[in-house]
């Protein structure tokens, strides 16, 4: 793990971006065979605001890792969590093969079969006669309960996968929490996500019962004249994702996001990633009644520019906390300072955030039900999200936010080539147990 | 089970399979529909008799007896809902729930089984229920009369198999149907049995052409029956709150899949 502890430069300067491009070019040769990846978008970061150019993009399905994790975030996201009804490795295989088949079709596009009109149509039809990819990715992840409740699977649970912790500021709604399996949908438009969810519910109802879902979006922002793009804002009005590690640096992602073969995890898990999902309500009326200076001190950034409070004029400028030990410029309990202390030892706690904003309706008290569909990926859940959130416990921002749902999951490794299926390594490991239940 | 998944995902193969001529099949449906009419007539007959006893208990102020008779009386109605619902005026006055009305329980149009259920359990009394009891008996009697005169539409009968499972999927899984008495599992069983009855009657028409479909549907009905049987108690069922999360999830998966698969039944039988 020493490589993971190395000081990692996350600043995204122009020079770094050029290096990233070169790095990506080398990495892209192998895994990303199917589906064109326009070069113009190659330098974009996972939390950059989506641009209009993405309307017809097709994201590759095959690869060492699943799509939808380091893939730049399109405008619309949704997480749906399910209870899984499988009682044997064989049924788990049927579920995962079925998911693979549907995800391939939905993300790569195609024409659904035309049936005799006496029958219900094969497809909901909400995308028209031809299903366009619309930048769709569907990322499959497994919850701890899938393993815990099945003796033939329990010994294969990833090391730090666990039922979502209830942190001190949480007010978890049991109807919005946990699940045996999660699907993260991301696409150019919300209809594409909904179409995909309905397809999967229709075709895999034998195995999947939906528990909860949350949709979200991020605004489309045209790139700046120099070609760079910026992090989208959350519903507190601040940029979200500025300090994300460079998602185009494959080596960095190997350390921060992907489970490696030498991480001491079950062998099947290599190439996967821990997924932390949180539905975090924002008390937006109260936030909007808070003085700007206070908002900026709570977050630790300038609201409009995103620059750190100790100087600079862009979200990509890196604060120098060592020069501000008393918190004279950036308060010691500012959100970004607690979340990432930017010290050599805090590098091991880096996570890759890929959030969406949500807006659901009105609460019983007549306030807006809005917030953040927080999604983060990391190679170690304990050192990643759990450690970061534990440092944030008690932060001043808590007066304005209330996590109400979500769950911890493990995103499966990718499918390297046609013929394989998502979770194949897990199913094969589970099938080796002598006392298989059926 | 692999066959099942293929049936679920490769819709084309399954659905394009039996290309039966519509006319031929409609003739074949004459006997199953006649049998179904007998089944429905039996149920409505029992519904009238049991409702009479239920109403008598209410009017004599026998709270315990009325509560005991509530769930078994409803089962006759729930089993034949696809036909009963053809008469939407009666369905509304007999089986509407409080949340079908903006004023909920206070709405004067809220009548029928669930209004009486509300009185018996939430208010804990038969007091004031007499008019609702009389109306229910009148509605049930009228329903029986109308069904006797009814020519059963084939698409309603065959489509009823899926409609009953849709009913379970939409209202019985959550326990919101019988929210005061928590006797939802009785309704669940009645809906499922009513659906299964229709499937059994038309089964011979598809058994040879579509064995994988028949096997999958029967297997899922069996899972529902076996799971519900765990909750049998006395002449009926445990209260809904006793249902474990695990069993609720299994039932939801099977019910959704039955609704999905049975939705193809009219097409398989050439009904348009």
HADDOCK unambig.tbl for C-alpha pairs under 7 A between the chains (distance, minus, plus):
assign (segid A and resid 83 and name CA) (segid B and resid 249 and name CA) 6.82 0.50 0.50
assign (segid A and resid 85 and name CA) (segid B and resid 250 and name CA) 6.19 0.50 0.50
assign (segid A and resid 94 and name CA) (segid B and resid 2 and name CA) 6.61 0.50 0.50
assign (segid A and resid 94 and name CA) (segid B and resid 5 and name CA) 6.73 0.50 0.50
assign (segid A and resid 113 and name CA) (segid B and resid 12 and name CA) 6.41 0.50 0.50
assign (segid A and resid 115 and name CA) (segid B and resid 12 and name CA) 6.89 0.50 0.50
assign (segid A and resid 118 and name CA) (segid B and resid 267 and name CA) 4.84 0.50 0.50
assign (segid A and resid 118 and name CA) (segid B and resid 271 and name CA) 6.87 0.50 0.50
assign (segid A and resid 118 and name CA) (segid B and resid 272 and name CA) 5.16 0.50 0.50
assign (segid A and resid 119 and name CA) (segid B and resid 264 and name CA) 5.70 0.50 0.50
assign (segid A and resid 119 and name CA) (segid B and resid 267 and name CA) 5.02 0.50 0.50
assign (segid A and resid 120 and name CA) (segid B and resid 264 and name CA) 6.67 0.50 0.50
assign (segid A and resid 122 and name CA) (segid B and resid 11 and name CA) 6.59 0.50 0.50
assign (segid A and resid 203 and name CA) (segid B and resid 8 and name CA) 5.42 0.50 0.50
assign (segid A and resid 203 and name CA) (segid B and resid 9 and name CA) 5.28 0.50 0.50
assign (segid A and resid 204 and name CA) (segid B and resid 8 and name CA) 6.99 0.50 0.50
assign (segid A and resid 205 and name CA) (segid B and resid 253 and name CA) 5.66 0.50 0.50
assign (segid A and resid 205 and name CA) (segid B and resid 256 and name CA) 6.02 0.50 0.50
assign (segid A and resid 205 and name CA) (segid B and resid 257 and name CA) 5.36 0.50 0.50
assign (segid A and resid 206 and name CA) (segid B and resid 253 and name CA) 5.19 0.50 0.50
assign (segid A and resid 206 and name CA) (segid B and resid 254 and name CA) 6.11 0.50 0.50
assign (segid A and resid 206 and name CA) (segid B and resid 257 and name CA) 5.49 0.50 0.50
assign (segid A and resid 207 and name CA) (segid B and resid 253 and name CA) 6.31 0.50 0.50
assign (segid A and resid 208 and name CA) (segid B and resid 253 and name CA) 6.50 0.50 0.50
assign (segid A and resid 209 and name CA) (segid B and resid 249 and name CA) 6.57 0.50 0.50
assign (segid A and resid 209 and name CA) (segid B and resid 252 and name CA) 6.66 0.50 0.50
assign (segid A and resid 209 and name CA) (segid B and resid 253 and name CA) 5.78 0.50 0.50
